[in-house]
């Protein structure tokens, strides 16, 4: 019996040692595939590429910025930061310095997007983001604001972003709720608002059950020409109530008609 316990104890020790060895090997393998991001600041492009290759990394030049401290053509910023641990083969994004700002930011306010693009490119700049806004009483397709402002100094990016006055879109309305209203009232409101009633479909609603042996007679309303008008109520509408619609959107109604 003592020999059996000794055998079991030795087996457990060997299993624990094996697990620890496996964990250590995995840790070494994982960390062996990692590397630390070096500092690329103020290096030339060829120097940055050689440094990245020696650390098992790749580089990509993504962007150019003005800098009064970093000479033109050198690396001015990087992502990730130096010292970051990454996998080998990681691509480091670098930005190149354009040196100090030597161009004047042009005034493109009041110009068309095409004229503004030609204006900034002639100065070695780029047209950045072109945003649009709808403003009343403003000439359309005309630039009303820009960033950086005209003749700005100490800018970072060689891009000029502009805000363009766009053509006004169709006026939108909030769809009212016609469900539960008589068809005649809903139709009148739709026509008065200038909308288009495209289709009216109907579904027959059976009379409610009654305990009396005599079926109830539905109420009817005489029209001016003494004809009988069957009462109808809107049960469904498209578009639904609360949706934003324009005046050219067709409206469909579904009503319940008493048999």
C-alpha positions as a LaTeX table, in Angstrom:
\begin{tabular}{lrrr}
\hline
Residue & $x$ (\AA) & $y$ (\AA) & $z$ (\AA) \\
\hline
Unk1 & 0.00 & 0.00 & 0.00 \\
Unk2 & 2.87 & 2.40 & 0.87 \\
Unk3 & 4.46 & 1.64 & $-2.50$ \\
Unk4 & 1.18 & 2.45 & $-4.26$ \\
Unk5 & 0.89 & 5.90 & $-2.61$ \\
Unk6 & 4.51 & 6.61 & $-3.48$ \\
Unk7 & 3.77 & 5.75 & $-7.13$ \\
Unk8 & 0.72 & 8.04 & $-7.18$ \\
Unk9 & 2.72 & 10.90 & $-5.61$ \\
Unk10 & 5.52 & 10.57 & $-8.14$ \\
Unk11 & 2.98 & 10.57 & $-10.99$ \\
Unk12 & 1.38 & 13.78 & $-9.73$ \\
Unk13 & 4.79 & 15.45 & $-9.41$ \\
Unk14 & 5.65 & 14.51 & $-13.00$ \\
Unk15 & 2.30 & 15.88 & $-14.24$ \\
Unk16 & 2.85 & 19.21 & $-12.44$ \\
Unk17 & 6.37 & 19.50 & $-13.82$ \\
Unk18 & 5.09 & 18.76 & $-17.32$ \\
Unk19 & 2.40 & 21.42 & $-17.06$ \\
Unk20 & 4.88 & 24.02 & $-15.83$ \\
Unk21 & 7.25 & 23.20 & $-18.67$ \\
Unk22 & 4.45 & 23.53 & $-21.21$ \\
Unk23 & 3.36 & 26.90 & $-19.79$ \\
Unk24 & 6.94 & 28.16 & $-19.81$ \\
Unk25 & 7.41 & 27.05 & $-23.43$ \\
Unk26 & 4.18 & 28.77 & $-24.47$ \\
Unk27 & 5.21 & 31.97 & $-22.70$ \\
Unk28 & 8.60 & 31.95 & $-24.38$ \\
Unk29 & 7.02 & 31.30 & $-27.77$ \\
Unk30 & 4.49 & 34.08 & $-27.36$ \\
Unk31 & 7.00 & 36.65 & $-26.17$ \\
Unk32 & 9.41 & 35.52 & $-28.83$ \\
Unk33 & 6.94 & 36.71 & $-31.48$ \\
Unk34 & 6.65 & 40.17 & $-29.89$ \\
Unk35 & 8.84 & 43.22 & $-30.29$ \\
Unk36 & 9.00 & 46.75 & $-28.95$ \\
Unk37 & 8.22 & 49.78 & $-31.13$ \\
Unk38 & 11.37 & 51.91 & $-31.56$ \\
Unk39 & 11.43 & 55.70 & $-31.70$ \\
Unk40 & 11.28 & 56.90 & $-35.32$ \\
Unk41 & 11.22 & 60.63 & $-34.52$ \\
Unk42 & 13.38 & 62.81 & $-36.81$ \\
Unk43 & 14.58 & 59.86 & $-38.88$ \\
Unk44 & 14.57 & 59.99 & $-42.66$ \\
Unk45 & 12.30 & 57.62 & $-44.55$ \\
Unk46 & 15.13 & 55.18 & $-45.50$ \\
Unk47 & 16.42 & 55.22 & $-41.90$ \\
Unk48 & 12.94 & 54.51 & $-40.56$ \\
Unk49 & 12.48 & 51.61 & $-42.98$ \\
Unk50 & 15.82 & 50.03 & $-42.00$ \\
Unk51 & 15.06 & 50.43 & $-38.27$ \\
Unk52 & 11.63 & 48.86 & $-38.70$ \\
Unk53 & 13.02 & 45.92 & $-40.68$ \\
Unk54 & 15.66 & 45.21 & $-38.04$ \\
Unk55 & 12.87 & 44.95 & $-35.44$ \\
Unk56 & 10.61 & 42.77 & $-37.57$ \\
Unk57 & 8.19 & 45.60 & $-38.31$ \\
Unk58 & 6.80 & 47.38 & $-41.36$ \\
Unk59 & 6.16 & 51.10 & $-41.85$ \\
Unk60 & 3.61 & 53.13 & $-43.80$ \\
Unk61 & 3.81 & 56.88 & $-44.44$ \\
Unk62 & 0.32 & 58.23 & $-43.74$ \\
Unk63 & 0.15 & 61.99 & $-43.75$ \\
Unk64 & 2.32 & 65.07 & $-43.86$ \\
Unk65 & 2.38 & 67.92 & $-41.37$ \\
Unk66 & 4.12 & 71.26 & $-40.91$ \\
Unk67 & 6.67 & 71.37 & $-38.09$ \\
Unk68 & 8.96 & 74.12 & $-36.88$ \\
Unk69 & 11.08 & 71.59 & $-34.93$ \\
Unk70 & 11.44 & 68.61 & $-37.30$ \\
Unk71 & 13.28 & 69.20 & $-40.61$ \\
Unk72 & 11.45 & 68.61 & $-43.86$ \\
Unk73 & 11.37 & 64.98 & $-44.95$ \\
Unk74 & 11.91 & 63.60 & $-41.44$ \\
Unk75 & 9.45 & 61.65 & $-39.28$ \\
Unk76 & 7.33 & 63.98 & $-37.16$ \\
Unk77 & 4.95 & 61.49 & $-35.48$ \\
Unk78 & 4.21 & 57.77 & $-35.20$ \\
Unk79 & 1.49 & 55.33 & $-34.15$ \\
Unk80 & 1.90 & 53.26 & $-31.94$ \\
Unk81 & 4.10 & 55.20 & $-29.52$ \\
Unk82 & 7.70 & 54.16 & $-28.84$ \\
Unk83 & 8.03 & 51.30 & $-26.35$ \\
Unk84 & 4.68 & 49.70 & $-27.22$ \\
Unk85 & 4.81 & 45.89 & $-27.37$ \\
Unk86 & 3.35 & 44.51 & $-30.62$ \\
Unk87 & 3.52 & 41.36 & $-32.74$ \\
Unk88 & 6.30 & 41.02 & $-35.25$ \\
Unk89 & 5.16 & 42.16 & $-38.67$ \\
Unk90 & 3.11 & 45.02 & $-37.18$ \\
Unk91 & 2.72 & 48.05 & $-39.45$ \\
Unk92 & 3.76 & 51.34 & $-37.84$ \\
Unk93 & 2.06 & 54.46 & $-39.23$ \\
Unk94 & 4.44 & 57.37 & $-39.68$ \\
Unk95 & 3.85 & 61.03 & $-40.60$ \\
Unk96 & 6.39 & 63.08 & $-42.51$ \\
Unk97 & 7.41 & 66.64 & $-41.73$ \\
Unk98 & 6.95 & 69.40 & $-44.30$ \\
Unk99 & 9.17 & 71.71 & $-42.32$ \\
Unk100 & 7.88 & 75.10 & $-41.17$ \\
Unk101 & 4.83 & 76.59 & $-42.88$ \\
Unk102 & 5.94 & 78.61 & $-45.90$ \\
Unk103 & 2.66 & 79.00 & $-47.81$ \\
Unk104 & $-0.18$ & 81.43 & $-47.22$ \\
Unk105 & $-3.61$ & 79.90 & $-46.56$ \\
Unk106 & $-5.82$ & 81.30 & $-49.34$ \\
Unk107 & $-9.25$ & 82.82 & $-48.87$ \\
Unk108 & $-11.72$ & 80.51 & $-50.64$ \\
Unk109 & $-14.92$ & 81.81 & $-49.01$ \\
Unk110 & $-17.46$ & 82.68 & $-51.70$ \\
Unk111 & $-15.84$ & 80.37 & $-54.26$ \\
Unk112 & $-17.22$ & 77.19 & $-55.78$ \\
Unk113 & $-15.70$ & 73.85 & $-54.68$ \\
Unk114 & $-13.91$ & 73.51 & $-58.04$ \\
Unk115 & $-12.42$ & 76.99 & $-57.86$ \\
Unk116 & $-11.37$ & 76.44 & $-54.24$ \\
Unk117 & $-9.64$ & 73.16 & $-55.13$ \\
Unk118 & $-7.66$ & 74.84 & $-57.91$ \\
Unk119 & $-6.80$ & 77.71 & $-55.57$ \\
Unk120 & $-5.36$ & 75.53 & $-52.81$ \\
Unk121 & $-3.53$ & 73.16 & $-55.17$ \\
Unk122 & $-1.72$ & 76.06 & $-56.80$ \\
Unk123 & $-0.18$ & 76.73 & $-53.39$ \\
Unk124 & 0.85 & 73.13 & $-52.79$ \\
Unk125 & $-2.07$ & 72.47 & $-50.45$ \\
Unk126 & $-4.90$ & 69.94 & $-50.56$ \\
Unk127 & $-8.65$ & 70.33 & $-50.31$ \\
Unk128 & $-9.68$ & 68.45 & $-47.18$ \\
Unk129 & $-13.19$ & 67.71 & $-45.94$ \\
Unk130 & $-16.08$ & 69.26 & $-47.86$ \\
Unk131 & $-19.13$ & 69.46 & $-45.59$ \\
Unk132 & $-22.56$ & 70.71 & $-46.64$ \\
Unk133 & $-25.24$ & 72.66 & $-44.79$ \\
Unk134 & $-28.67$ & 73.93 & $-45.83$ \\
Unk135 & $-29.07$ & 77.63 & $-45.09$ \\
Unk136 & $-31.97$ & 79.85 & $-46.19$ \\
Unk137 & $-31.23$ & 82.89 & $-48.35$ \\
Unk138 & $-27.69$ & 81.68 & $-49.12$ \\
Unk139 & $-26.33$ & 81.13 & $-52.64$ \\
Unk140 & $-25.99$ & 77.38 & $-53.21$ \\
Unk141 & $-22.75$ & 75.64 & $-54.17$ \\
Unk142 & $-20.77$ & 78.42 & $-52.54$ \\
Unk143 & $-18.21$ & 78.05 & $-49.74$ \\
Unk144 & $-19.33$ & 79.89 & $-46.60$ \\
Unk145 & $-16.56$ & 78.87 & $-44.14$ \\
Unk146 & $-13.11$ & 77.28 & $-44.13$ \\
Unk147 & $-10.53$ & 75.73 & $-41.78$ \\
Unk148 & $-7.80$ & 76.97 & $-41.35$ \\
Unk149 & $-9.05$ & 80.51 & $-41.67$ \\
Unk150 & $-7.67$ & 82.70 & $-44.48$ \\
Unk151 & $-4.04$ & 83.78 & $-44.02$ \\
Unk152 & $-3.69$ & 81.65 & $-40.84$ \\
Unk153 & $-0.21$ & 81.04 & $-39.46$ \\
Unk154 & 1.19 & 78.11 & $-37.49$ \\
Unk155 & $-1.12$ & 75.52 & $-39.08$ \\
Unk156 & $-0.25$ & 71.83 & $-38.85$ \\
Unk157 & $-1.90$ & 70.12 & $-41.82$ \\
Unk158 & $-1.50$ & 71.25 & $-45.46$ \\
Unk159 & $-5.23$ & 70.75 & $-46.01$ \\
Unk160 & $-8.04$ & 73.28 & $-46.23$ \\
Unk161 & $-11.48$ & 71.98 & $-45.21$ \\
Unk162 & $-14.55$ & 73.90 & $-46.31$ \\
Unk163 & $-18.24$ & 74.26 & $-45.52$ \\
Unk164 & $-20.49$ & 74.41 & $-48.58$ \\
Unk165 & $-23.98$ & 75.91 & $-48.85$ \\
Unk166 & $-25.98$ & 73.08 & $-50.38$ \\
Unk167 & $-29.24$ & 73.19 & $-52.25$ \\
Unk168 & $-32.22$ & 72.89 & $-49.89$ \\
Unk169 & $-33.82$ & 69.48 & $-49.83$ \\
Unk170 & $-37.56$ & 68.80 & $-49.99$ \\
Unk171 & $-39.52$ & 70.02 & $-46.97$ \\
Unk172 & $-40.31$ & 67.23 & $-44.53$ \\
Unk173 & $-43.42$ & 66.79 & $-42.42$ \\
Unk174 & $-44.33$ & 64.53 & $-39.51$ \\
Unk175 & $-46.97$ & 62.00 & $-40.54$ \\
Unk176 & $-50.17$ & 62.48 & $-38.46$ \\
Unk177 & $-52.10$ & 59.59 & $-36.96$ \\
Unk178 & $-55.29$ & 58.73 & $-38.87$ \\
Unk179 & $-55.95$ & 55.37 & $-37.18$ \\
Unk180 & $-59.32$ & 55.35 & $-35.44$ \\
Unk181 & $-60.61$ & 58.35 & $-37.41$ \\
Unk182 & $-63.43$ & 58.23 & $-39.98$ \\
Unk183 & $-62.24$ & 57.83 & $-43.56$ \\
Unk184 & $-63.97$ & 61.04 & $-44.67$ \\
Unk185 & $-62.10$ & 63.09 & $-42.02$ \\
Unk186 & $-58.74$ & 61.48 & $-42.86$ \\
Unk187 & $-59.21$ & 62.05 & $-46.57$ \\
Unk188 & $-60.13$ & 65.70 & $-46.05$ \\
Unk189 & $-57.06$ & 66.33 & $-43.87$ \\
Unk190 & $-54.76$ & 64.65 & $-46.40$ \\
Unk191 & $-56.09$ & 66.76 & $-49.26$ \\
Unk192 & $-55.97$ & 69.99 & $-47.25$ \\
Unk193 & $-52.29$ & 69.34 & $-46.39$ \\
Unk194 & $-51.44$ & 68.88 & $-50.07$ \\
Unk195 & $-50.58$ & 65.20 & $-49.82$ \\
Unk196 & $-51.55$ & 62.45 & $-52.22$ \\
Unk197 & $-53.95$ & 59.68 & $-51.20$ \\
Unk198 & $-52.76$ & 56.72 & $-53.25$ \\
Unk199 & $-54.94$ & 53.83 & $-52.16$ \\
Unk200 & $-57.78$ & 52.96 & $-49.79$ \\
Unk201 & $-58.27$ & 49.27 & $-49.07$ \\
Unk202 & $-61.00$ & 47.83 & $-46.91$ \\
Unk203 & $-61.53$ & 44.80 & $-44.73$ \\
Unk204 & $-64.98$ & 43.70 & $-43.56$ \\
Unk205 & $-65.45$ & 43.65 & $-39.81$ \\
Unk206 & $-68.04$ & 41.19 & $-38.54$ \\
Unk207 & $-70.65$ & 42.55 & $-36.09$ \\
Unk208 & $-69.85$ & 41.99 & $-32.40$ \\
Unk209 & $-71.40$ & 38.88 & $-30.80$ \\
Unk210 & $-74.66$ & 39.40 & $-28.90$ \\
Unk211 & $-76.64$ & 37.32 & $-26.46$ \\
Unk212 & $-79.91$ & 38.26 & $-28.12$ \\
Unk213 & $-81.46$ & 35.93 & $-30.70$ \\
Unk214 & $-82.02$ & 38.94 & $-32.96$ \\
Unk215 & $-78.92$ & 40.23 & $-34.74$ \\
Unk216 & $-78.23$ & 43.95 & $-34.19$ \\
Unk217 & $-78.84$ & 46.27 & $-37.09$ \\
Unk218 & $-75.82$ & 48.51 & $-37.86$ \\
Unk219 & $-76.49$ & 52.20 & $-37.78$ \\
Unk220 & $-76.35$ & 54.03 & $-41.09$ \\
Unk221 & $-76.23$ & 57.66 & $-41.98$ \\
Unk222 & $-78.42$ & 59.10 & $-44.73$ \\
Unk223 & $-76.56$ & 61.22 & $-47.26$ \\
Unk224 & $-78.00$ & 64.40 & $-48.81$ \\
Unk225 & $-79.31$ & 62.39 & $-51.79$ \\
Unk226 & $-81.05$ & 59.94 & $-49.40$ \\
Unk227 & $-78.53$ & 57.13 & $-50.22$ \\
Unk228 & $-77.09$ & 55.00 & $-47.43$ \\
Unk229 & $-73.48$ & 55.63 & $-46.36$ \\
Unk230 & $-71.78$ & 52.69 & $-44.65$ \\
Unk231 & $-69.59$ & 53.99 & $-41.77$ \\
Unk232 & $-65.81$ & 53.31 & $-42.17$ \\
Unk233 & $-62.87$ & 53.77 & $-39.79$ \\
Unk234 & $-59.16$ & 53.88 & $-40.59$ \\
Unk235 & $-57.39$ & 50.84 & $-39.05$ \\
Unk236 & $-53.95$ & 51.07 & $-40.68$ \\
Unk237 & $-51.90$ & 53.66 & $-42.54$ \\
Unk238 & $-48.71$ & 53.80 & $-44.59$ \\
Unk239 & $-46.43$ & 55.65 & $-43.81$ \\
Unk240 & $-46.93$ & 55.12 & $-40.09$ \\
Unk241 & $-47.72$ & 57.99 & $-37.76$ \\
Unk242 & $-44.66$ & 59.92 & $-36.59$ \\
Unk243 & $-42.51$ & 59.20 & $-39.65$ \\
Unk244 & $-40.94$ & 62.08 & $-41.57$ \\
Unk245 & $-42.39$ & 62.34 & $-45.08$ \\
Unk246 & $-42.37$ & 64.75 & $-48.01$ \\
Unk247 & $-45.42$ & 65.99 & $-49.86$ \\
Unk248 & $-44.78$ & 63.66 & $-52.81$ \\
Unk249 & $-44.99$ & 60.48 & $-50.70$ \\
Unk250 & $-48.22$ & 58.58 & $-51.47$ \\
Unk251 & $-50.38$ & 57.73 & $-48.45$ \\
Unk252 & $-52.23$ & 54.43 & $-48.20$ \\
Unk253 & $-55.12$ & 53.83 & $-45.82$ \\
Unk254 & $-56.89$ & 50.66 & $-44.76$ \\
Unk255 & $-60.40$ & 50.85 & $-43.33$ \\
Unk256 & $-62.83$ & 48.49 & $-41.67$ \\
Unk257 & $-66.23$ & 48.44 & $-43.31$ \\
Unk258 & $-69.31$ & 47.12 & $-41.53$ \\
Unk259 & $-71.05$ & 44.33 & $-43.50$ \\
\hline
\end{tabular}
